Amino acid sequence: MARHACVLLALTLALPSGAFGQSDRYRPSETVHEGEEVVAVVIGSSHCGFSTWPVYMAVIDPMLRSLQSQARARGLGFAAIGVAADEPADSGFAYLKRLADFDEIITGRTWFNTGLLHYVWPDSTIVPATPKLLLFARRFSDGVHSARMMTTRRLFVAEGTDSIMAFARRGAPLPALLPN
């Protein structure tokens, strides 16, 4: 236990000054941003020792706040989606709520839930294992009663606790958005 506290303290001290400057939790967006937005998809499981490692769990919320802040500074929308490869769905929901207050939560049906079918299985370069972080840029138009998705581009993938924590230690830099 003391070792984990020391590692958490060391990780916190290693983060760039001001990288996660806010003290409260990530706050979901209250409005949908018409145009381009950044989407962070955090995939984990309450049954995975790596996904539930306290040191890893402690970096997710501050990382999402940093990404949201960077997106807003660029005039972009931001959404954080939590996906849990869990069965029953309640265990995944509880796990994701411990990580952050996501804009969307997808859980249940283990590796066959809608989030994993959409974000992991169609891309043969993404290993079906947890945890992982995926960043996307997507552009859409928001009509009065509907939204029309125009483009989605994958910007970044971090797989495993080491990769995700290294990204967080670098200040969770938002990648440059590629032209359409």
PyMOL commands that set and color helices and strands:
alter all, ss='L'
color gray80, all
select helices_A, chain A and resi 2-14+54-73+89-99+110-112+114-119+161-169
alter helices_A, ss='H'
color red, helices_A
select strands_A, chain A and resi 35-44+77-84+104-107+132-142+147-159
alter strands_A, ss='S'
color yellow, strands_A
deselect
rebuild
show_as cartoon
